[in-house]
Amino acid sequence: MALSFVYWSLCRLLGLMVLRRCSEREKEIEILLLRHQLRVLERQVARLTPGPADRVLLAAFGRVLPRRAWKTSLFVTPATFMRWHRELVARRWTYPSRRPGRPPTRAGVRALVVRLARENPGWGYRRIQGELVGLGINLAASTVWTILKEAGIEPAPKRLERNWSEFLRAQAASILECDFLTVDTLFLKRFYVLFFIELATRRVHLAGITTNPDGRWVTQQARNLLLELGDKGMRPRFLVRDRDRKFTRDFDEVFRSEGIRVIKAPVEAPKARAHAERWVETVRRECLDRLLIVGRRHLEHVVREYALRYNTHRPHRSLDQRAPLAKPPIDEPAPRAELPQLDLLRRRDRLGGLLREYRIAA
């Protein structure tokens, strides 16, 4: 602002130097013309708003002009000059002000309080305050309560009340479904593929492939599955199956001995085993319906290759477009990434190019 004022003053000084070279008659005519133009502008403009530089110039010329010339030469009154001076004095002695009271809570701390409340429905405002103290953030309990109230979050007892979708999602973490996938080979030989699927992660476990799925074979595959889940530290609580006669009492007893409750789906109710039915439809549409299976070894290779892709790469809408074995996303928002270059894009073909996976080269 100081440089602009110096430039403006220099322009006015040059204008005065040019004006001194004019004759008295030319000056008087120009003054009359400017006065008339000023009257015309005053009739068109309701209120003039001069800037700081204009005020300086008017005050300087008004100082040297006699008072009798103010009425005809200036469009401001002496009261306006006094008001400008009071505003200048007030601005000179007024210090930067801030809002009264305590400073507001930082936005990051407020977001953290809301996150802790949403992720832990049983925590009250004092429990959240204690967690913040452990993180090195000193915040009053009343402040935590105010933040939760402004965010529209109910108190802890009410937040513990879950709706049906939340209840079913929590139960899905401990539920398995099982079913058979039938495949006919090129020579019209039928194979049975026994599989299990986890409802929470959508992960598929292939138990075995056979042409004669009798009770002994199915029971042995159940034992093998429980050993595999035990090695991974997984403890399901429920198993949902249909009423196929291949699932014998010995099959159910294997799960009951491990504390797993076996639930039989209703008759002719495929929606009761919707996840298993959906996986059968998916593997047929994306893989098996586009291939001719020659024999057992061929079928085992195809099914296991597809299950590996299904668990490690194929996106799922219920998992926020992630694969079952993919790492969960970070809650904090990541910076917006630029589009990858096409020369860094790598493609991996499975089953001779029937299945394709893409990734960015490191």
C-alpha positions as CSV (number, residue, x, y, z in Angstrom):
1,M,0.0,0.0,0.0
2,A,2.9,2.4,0.8
3,L,4.4,1.9,-2.7
4,S,1.0,2.6,-4.4
5,F,0.6,5.8,-2.3
6,V,4.1,7.0,-3.3
7,Y,3.3,6.3,-7.0
8,W,0.0,8.1,-6.7
9,S,1.7,11.2,-5.0
10,L,4.3,11.3,-7.7
11,C,1.6,11.4,-10.4
12,R,-0.1,14.2,-8.7
13,L,3.2,16.2,-8.4
14,L,3.8,15.8,-12.1
15,G,0.3,17.0,-12.7
16,L,1.0,20.1,-10.6
17,M,4.1,20.9,-12.6
18,V,2.3,20.7,-15.8
19,L,-0.5,22.9,-14.4
20,R,2.0,25.6,-13.4
21,R,2.9,26.0,-17.1
22,C,-0.7,26.8,-18.0
23,S,-1.9,30.4,-18.2
24,E,-4.4,31.9,-15.6
25,R,-7.2,32.0,-18.2
26,E,-6.8,28.4,-19.1
27,K,-6.8,27.4,-15.4
28,E,-10.0,29.4,-14.7
29,I,-11.8,27.8,-17.6
30,E,-10.6,24.3,-16.5
31,I,-11.8,25.0,-12.9
32,L,-15.2,26.0,-14.1
33,L,-15.4,22.9,-16.3
34,L,-14.3,20.6,-13.5
35,R,-16.9,22.1,-11.1
36,H,-19.7,21.6,-13.6
37,Q,-18.6,17.9,-14.1
38,L,-18.5,17.5,-10.3
39,R,-22.1,18.7,-10.0
40,V,-23.2,16.4,-12.7
41,L,-21.5,13.4,-10.9
42,E,-23.0,14.4,-7.6
43,R,-26.5,14.2,-9.1
44,Q,-25.9,10.6,-10.4
45,V,-24.1,9.1,-7.4
46,A,-26.0,8.6,-4.2
47,R,-22.9,8.5,-1.9
48,L,-19.2,8.8,-2.7
49,T,-16.7,6.5,-1.0
50,P,-13.3,8.0,-1.3
51,G,-10.3,5.8,-0.6
52,P,-7.4,6.6,1.8
53,A,-5.3,8.3,-0.9
54,D,-8.3,10.5,-1.9
55,R,-8.9,11.5,1.7
56,V,-5.2,12.5,2.0
57,L,-5.4,14.7,-1.1
58,L,-8.7,16.3,-0.1
59,A,-7.4,17.0,3.4
60,A,-4.1,18.5,2.1
61,F,-5.9,20.9,-0.4
62,G,-8.6,21.7,2.1
63,R,-5.9,22.8,4.5
64,V,-4.5,25.5,2.2
65,L,-7.9,26.6,0.7
66,P,-9.9,29.3,2.6
67,R,-13.0,28.2,4.3
68,R,-15.3,30.2,2.0
69,A,-14.0,28.0,-0.9
70,W,-14.9,24.7,0.8
71,K,-18.6,24.9,-0.1
72,T,-17.9,25.3,-3.8
73,S,-14.7,23.3,-4.2
74,L,-15.2,20.3,-2.0
75,F,-18.0,17.7,-1.9
76,V,-17.4,16.9,1.8
77,T,-18.2,18.9,4.9
78,P,-16.0,19.8,7.8
79,A,-17.8,17.2,9.9
80,T,-16.5,14.6,7.4
81,F,-13.0,15.8,7.8
82,M,-13.4,15.4,11.6
83,R,-14.8,11.9,11.2
84,W,-11.9,10.8,9.0
85,H,-9.5,12.1,11.7
86,R,-11.2,10.2,14.5
87,E,-11.1,7.0,12.4
88,L,-7.4,7.5,11.8
89,V,-6.7,8.0,15.5
90,A,-8.8,5.0,16.5
91,R,-7.0,2.8,13.9
92,R,-3.7,4.1,15.3
93,W,-4.4,3.1,18.9
94,T,-6.6,0.0,18.4
95,Y,-4.7,-3.3,18.9
96,P,-5.5,-6.6,17.2
97,S,-8.5,-8.1,19.0
98,R,-9.6,-11.7,19.4
99,R,-12.9,-13.3,20.4
100,P,-13.6,-13.2,24.2
101,G,-13.3,-16.4,26.2
102,R,-11.2,-19.5,25.7
103,P,-9.7,-20.2,22.3
104,P,-11.6,-22.7,20.1
105,T,-10.7,-26.3,20.0
106,R,-8.6,-27.3,17.0
107,A,-10.3,-29.0,14.1
108,G,-8.0,-32.0,14.3
109,V,-8.8,-32.6,18.0
110,R,-12.5,-32.3,17.3
111,A,-12.3,-34.8,14.5
112,L,-10.4,-37.2,16.8
113,V,-13.1,-36.9,19.5
114,V,-15.8,-37.7,17.0
115,R,-13.9,-40.6,15.6
116,L,-13.3,-42.2,19.0
117,A,-17.0,-41.8,19.8
118,R,-18.1,-43.4,16.5
119,E,-15.7,-46.3,16.6
120,N,-16.4,-47.1,20.3
121,P,-20.2,-46.9,20.9
122,G,-19.8,-47.8,24.6
123,W,-17.4,-45.0,25.5
124,G,-18.9,-42.0,27.3
125,Y,-17.3,-38.5,27.2
126,R,-15.2,-39.2,30.3
127,R,-13.9,-42.4,28.8
128,I,-13.0,-40.5,25.6
129,Q,-11.3,-37.8,27.7
130,G,-9.2,-40.5,29.4
131,E,-8.1,-41.9,26.1
132,L,-7.1,-38.4,24.9
133,V,-5.0,-37.9,28.0
134,G,-3.2,-41.2,27.1
135,L,-2.5,-39.7,23.7
136,G,-1.0,-36.6,25.2
137,I,-4.1,-34.3,24.5
138,N,-5.4,-32.5,27.6
139,L,-9.1,-31.7,27.0
140,A,-11.8,-31.0,29.6
141,A,-14.6,-33.5,29.9
142,S,-17.1,-30.7,29.3
143,T,-15.4,-29.9,26.1
144,V,-15.7,-33.5,24.9
145,W,-19.4,-33.5,25.8
146,T,-19.9,-30.2,23.8
147,I,-18.1,-31.6,20.8
148,L,-20.2,-34.7,20.8
149,K,-23.4,-32.8,21.2
150,E,-22.6,-30.4,18.3
151,A,-21.8,-33.4,16.1
152,G,-25.2,-34.9,16.8
153,I,-23.8,-38.1,18.6
154,E,-26.0,-39.6,21.2
155,P,-24.8,-40.5,24.7
156,A,-23.0,-43.8,25.2
157,P,-26.0,-45.9,26.3
158,K,-28.1,-44.9,23.3
159,R,-25.1,-45.5,20.9
160,L,-25.0,-49.1,22.0
161,E,-28.4,-49.7,20.5
162,R,-27.6,-51.2,17.0
163,N,-29.9,-51.6,14.1
164,W,-30.5,-54.8,12.1
165,S,-27.7,-54.1,9.6
166,E,-25.1,-53.5,12.2
167,F,-26.2,-56.6,14.2
168,L,-26.1,-58.9,11.1
169,R,-22.7,-57.4,10.1
170,A,-21.3,-58.2,13.6
171,Q,-22.7,-61.7,13.4
172,A,-21.2,-62.3,10.0
173,A,-17.7,-62.2,11.5
174,S,-18.3,-65.6,12.9
175,I,-20.4,-67.3,10.3
176,L,-19.4,-69.9,7.6
177,E,-21.4,-71.1,4.7
178,C,-20.8,-74.3,2.8
179,D,-22.1,-75.8,-0.4
180,F,-21.2,-77.9,-3.5
181,L,-20.3,-76.6,-6.9
182,T,-21.0,-79.2,-9.7
183,V,-18.9,-79.2,-12.9
184,D,-19.4,-81.4,-15.9
185,T,-16.3,-82.1,-18.0
186,L,-15.8,-82.4,-21.7
187,F,-16.6,-86.1,-21.5
188,L,-19.7,-85.6,-19.4
189,K,-18.2,-86.7,-16.1
190,R,-19.5,-84.7,-13.1
191,F,-17.3,-83.5,-10.3
192,Y,-18.3,-82.0,-7.0
193,V,-16.3,-79.1,-5.5
194,L,-16.9,-78.6,-1.7
195,F,-16.2,-75.0,-0.6
196,F,-16.6,-72.8,2.5
197,I,-17.0,-69.1,2.5
198,E,-16.5,-66.6,5.3
199,L,-19.4,-64.1,5.4
200,A,-17.3,-61.3,7.0
201,T,-14.3,-61.3,4.6
202,R,-15.9,-63.1,1.6
203,R,-12.9,-65.4,1.6
204,V,-13.4,-68.8,-0.1
205,H,-11.8,-72.0,1.2
206,L,-11.7,-74.9,-1.3
207,A,-12.1,-78.2,0.7
208,G,-11.8,-80.8,-2.1
209,I,-12.9,-82.2,-5.4
210,T,-14.4,-85.6,-6.0
211,T,-16.8,-87.6,-8.1
212,N,-18.3,-89.4,-5.2
213,P,-19.0,-87.0,-2.3
214,D,-20.1,-89.6,0.3
215,G,-20.5,-89.0,4.0
216,R,-16.9,-90.1,4.9
217,W,-15.3,-87.9,2.3
218,V,-17.3,-84.8,3.3
219,T,-16.6,-85.4,7.0
220,Q,-12.9,-85.7,6.4
221,Q,-12.9,-82.4,4.5
222,A,-14.6,-80.8,7.4
223,R,-11.8,-82.0,9.8
224,N,-9.2,-80.6,7.4
225,L,-10.9,-77.2,7.2
226,L,-11.0,-76.9,11.0
227,L,-7.3,-77.7,11.3
228,E,-6.6,-75.0,8.7
229,L,-8.7,-72.5,10.5
230,G,-7.1,-73.4,13.8
231,D,-3.7,-72.8,12.4
232,K,-4.8,-69.3,11.4
233,G,-6.4,-68.5,14.7
234,M,-9.9,-68.4,13.4
235,R,-12.9,-69.5,15.6
236,P,-16.2,-69.5,13.7
237,R,-19.4,-69.9,15.8
238,F,-21.9,-70.8,13.2
239,L,-22.0,-72.9,10.0
240,V,-24.9,-72.5,7.6
241,R,-25.6,-75.4,5.2
242,D,-28.5,-76.7,3.1
243,R,-30.3,-80.0,3.7
244,D,-28.3,-82.0,1.2
245,R,-28.0,-85.6,2.3
246,K,-24.3,-85.5,1.7
247,F,-24.0,-83.5,4.9
248,T,-24.4,-86.4,7.4
249,R,-24.6,-86.4,11.2
250,D,-20.9,-87.1,11.4
251,F,-20.2,-83.9,9.4
252,D,-22.3,-81.9,11.8
253,E,-20.7,-83.5,14.8
254,V,-17.2,-82.5,13.7
255,F,-18.3,-78.8,14.0
256,R,-20.3,-79.3,17.2
257,S,-17.3,-80.8,18.9
258,E,-15.5,-77.5,18.3
259,G,-18.3,-75.5,19.7
260,I,-19.7,-74.5,16.3
261,R,-23.4,-74.4,15.9
262,V,-24.7,-76.0,12.6
263,I,-27.7,-74.1,11.1
264,K,-29.8,-75.8,8.4
265,A,-31.2,-73.5,5.8
266,P,-34.9,-73.8,5.0
267,V,-36.0,-75.9,2.1
268,E,-35.9,-74.2,-1.3
269,A,-34.6,-71.0,0.2
270,P,-31.4,-70.0,-1.8
271,K,-31.4,-66.5,-0.2
272,A,-30.7,-68.2,3.2
273,R,-27.3,-69.1,1.7
274,A,-27.0,-66.0,-0.5
275,H,-23.2,-65.7,-0.3
276,A,-22.5,-69.3,-1.3
277,E,-25.0,-69.1,-4.2
278,R,-23.4,-65.8,-5.3
279,W,-19.9,-67.3,-5.4
280,V,-21.2,-70.2,-7.5
281,E,-22.8,-67.8,-10.0
282,T,-19.6,-65.7,-10.1
283,V,-17.2,-68.6,-10.7
284,R,-19.4,-70.0,-13.4
285,R,-19.9,-66.6,-15.2
286,E,-16.3,-65.5,-15.1
287,C,-14.5,-68.8,-15.5
288,L,-16.1,-72.2,-15.8
289,D,-18.7,-71.2,-18.5
290,R,-15.8,-70.0,-20.7
291,L,-13.7,-73.2,-20.5
292,L,-14.0,-76.9,-21.4
293,I,-12.8,-78.9,-18.5
294,V,-10.9,-82.1,-19.5
295,G,-10.4,-83.9,-16.2
296,R,-9.9,-83.6,-12.5
297,R,-6.4,-82.2,-12.5
298,H,-7.6,-79.6,-15.0
299,L,-10.6,-78.7,-12.9
300,E,-8.5,-78.5,-9.7
301,H,-6.0,-76.1,-11.3
302,V,-8.7,-73.9,-12.7
303,V,-10.8,-73.7,-9.5
304,R,-7.8,-73.1,-7.3
305,E,-6.4,-70.4,-9.6
306,Y,-9.7,-68.6,-9.7
307,A,-10.1,-68.9,-5.9
308,L,-6.7,-67.4,-5.5
309,R,-7.6,-64.5,-7.7
310,Y,-11.0,-64.1,-5.9
311,N,-9.3,-63.9,-2.5
312,T,-6.4,-61.7,-3.4
313,H,-7.3,-59.4,-6.3
314,R,-11.0,-59.3,-7.3
315,P,-12.8,-56.2,-5.8
316,H,-16.0,-56.6,-3.8
317,R,-18.6,-53.9,-3.3
318,S,-19.3,-55.0,0.2
319,L,-15.6,-54.5,1.1
320,D,-15.4,-51.0,-0.4
321,Q,-14.0,-52.5,-3.7
322,R,-11.2,-54.4,-1.9
323,A,-10.2,-58.0,-2.2
324,P,-10.9,-60.3,0.8
325,L,-7.2,-60.6,1.7
326,A,-6.3,-57.0,1.0
327,K,-5.2,-54.8,3.8
328,P,-7.9,-52.5,5.2
329,P,-7.6,-48.9,4.1
330,I,-6.1,-46.1,6.3
331,D,-8.8,-44.0,8.0
332,E,-6.9,-40.8,7.4
333,P,-7.5,-39.2,4.0
334,A,-4.6,-39.7,1.7
335,P,-3.4,-37.0,-0.6
336,R,-4.9,-37.0,-4.1
337,A,-2.6,-39.1,-6.3
338,E,-1.9,-38.3,-9.9
339,L,-2.9,-40.6,-12.6
340,P,-0.3,-43.4,-13.2
341,Q,1.6,-43.4,-16.4
342,L,0.6,-46.0,-18.9
343,D,4.1,-47.3,-19.3
344,L,4.1,-48.2,-15.5
345,L,0.9,-50.4,-15.8
346,R,1.6,-54.1,-15.6
347,R,-0.8,-56.9,-16.5
348,R,-0.8,-60.4,-15.2
349,D,-2.7,-63.1,-17.1
350,R,-4.2,-66.1,-15.3
351,L,-5.5,-69.2,-17.0
352,G,-4.1,-68.3,-20.4
353,G,-5.4,-64.8,-20.4
354,L,-8.9,-65.6,-19.3
355,L,-8.4,-63.7,-16.1
356,R,-6.4,-60.5,-16.1
357,E,-5.0,-58.5,-13.2
358,Y,-3.5,-55.0,-13.4
359,R,-1.0,-53.3,-11.1
360,I,1.4,-50.3,-11.1
361,A,5.1,-51.2,-11.3
362,A,7.1,-50.1,-8.3
